């Protein structure tokens, strides 16, 4: 897989599309499907390309990242520990105080409605954090 970089002057969305194509297997298909669900859940989502090639979806802050490894596609929610997950989609990074992740393996299925609900919750959490006034420093 070739190294995709912002120096090529491409948009983050174009770089993400290239990454999906470059993966050329179930990982690209899976990450592409999750990308589509993210956009369905939040049509105003912003796609970003960070940390030397990690797709990031944001709305008033990071919602989640999409990483591909040899055996998994990992969606890490920046504030996942604060989200209600009744469907039990989070199956990785469960010990942390902030992040939570969903690891998807080849042939794995995900509850699309529950995933979109997590995306909407993450956006609402980001919005609520932005609307709170900054804490004043104690003198």
ZIMOMO-V351622 format. One record per residue. N is the residue number from 1. RES is the residue in one small letter. SS is DSSP state (a for helix, b for strand, c for the rest). PSI is psi in radians with two decimals (999 if undefined). D_FIRST is the distance of its C-alpha to the first C-alpha in whole Angstrom. Layout:
((N	RES	SS	PSI	D_FIRST) (N	RES	SS	PSI	D_FIRST))
This chain:
((1	x	c	2.28	0) (2	x	c	2.71	4) (3	x	c	2.12	7) (4	x	c	2.28	9) (5	x	c	2.66	12) (6	x	a	-0.39	16) (7	x	a	-0.29	17) (8	x	a	-0.07	16) (9	x	c	0.29	19) (10	x	c	2.74	17) (11	x	c	2.80	19) (12	x	a	-0.71	17) (13	x	a	-0.71	18) (14	x	a	-0.71	16) (15	x	a	-0.68	13) (16	x	a	-0.76	13) (17	x	a	-0.74	13) (18	x	a	-0.71	10) (19	x	a	-0.78	8) (20	x	a	-0.74	10) (21	x	a	-0.75	10) (22	x	a	-0.55	6) (23	x	a	-0.70	7) (24	x	c	0.29	9) (25	x	c	-2.82	12) (26	x	a	-0.52	15) (27	x	a	-0.75	13) (28	x	a	-0.73	12) (29	x	a	-0.78	15) (30	x	a	-0.83	17) (31	x	a	-0.63	16) (32	x	a	-0.70	17) (33	x	a	-0.72	20) (34	x	a	-0.66	21) (35	x	a	-0.78	20) (36	x	a	-0.70	22) (37	x	a	-0.67	25) (38	x	a	-0.78	25) (39	x	a	-0.58	25) (40	x	a	-0.75	28) (41	x	a	-0.59	30) (42	x	c	1.57	29) (43	x	c	-0.32	29) (44	x	c	0.20	30) (45	x	c	2.56	27) (46	x	b	2.23	25) (47	x	b	2.37	21) (48	x	b	2.81	20) (49	x	b	1.85	16) (50	x	b	2.95	17) (51	x	c	0.87	17) (52	x	c	0.71	14) (53	x	c	0.49	12) (54	x	b	2.13	14) (55	x	b	2.36	15) (56	x	b	2.39	19) (57	x	b	2.22	22) (58	x	b	2.71	25) (59	x	c	1.83	29) (60	x	c	0.57	31) (61	x	c	2.95	29) (62	x	b	2.30	26) (63	x	b	-1.08	26) (64	x	b	2.86	23) (65	x	b	2.76	19) (66	x	b	1.93	16) (67	x	b	2.63	14) (68	x	b	2.27	12) (69	x	c	3.12	12) (70	x	c	-0.73	12) (71	x	c	-0.05	16) (72	x	b	2.76	16) (73	x	b	2.19	16) (74	x	b	2.20	18) (75	x	b	1.94	20) (76	x	b	2.10	22) (77	x	b	2.14	25) (78	x	c	-0.63	27) (79	x	c	0.62	30) (80	x	a	-0.56	30) (81	x	a	-0.33	33) (82	x	a	-0.01	35) (83	x	c	2.52	34) (84	x	c	2.18	36) (85	x	c	1.22	34) (86	x	c	-0.45	37) (87	x	c	-0.14	34) (88	x	c	0.67	33) (89	x	c	-0.62	29) (90	x	c	2.13	28) (91	x	c	0.21	28) (92	x	b	2.77	26) (93	x	c	0.71	27) (94	x	c	-0.24	30) (95	x	c	-0.25	32) (96	x	c	2.87	31) (97	x	c	-0.22	34) (98	x	c	-1.04	32) (99	x	c	2.74	28) (100	x	b	2.67	27) (101	x	b	2.75	24) (102	x	b	2.05	24) (103	x	b	2.20	21) (104	x	b	2.18	21) (105	x	b	2.87	20) (106	x	c	2.29	19) (107	x	c	-0.02	22) (108	x	c	2.54	23) (109	x	c	2.72	25) (110	x	c	2.51	26) (111	x	c	1.82	30) (112	x	a	-0.70	29) (113	x	a	-0.73	32) (114	x	a	-0.66	32) (115	x	a	-0.80	28) (116	x	a	-0.60	30) (117	x	a	-0.69	33) (118	x	a	-0.72	31) (119	x	a	-0.84	29) (120	x	a	-0.69	32) (121	x	a	-0.75	34) (122	x	a	-0.71	31) (123	x	a	-0.80	32) (124	x	a	-0.70	36) (125	x	a	-0.75	35) (126	x	a	-0.75	33) (127	x	a	-0.74	36) (128	x	a	-0.61	39) (129	x	a	-0.60	38) (130	x	a	-0.47	38) (131	x	a	-0.19	41) (132	x	c	2.42	43) (133	x	c	2.60	45) (134	x	c	2.53	43) (135	x	c	2.43	45) (136	x	c	2.48	48) (137	x	c	2.48	48) (138	x	c	2.49	51) (139	x	c	999	54))
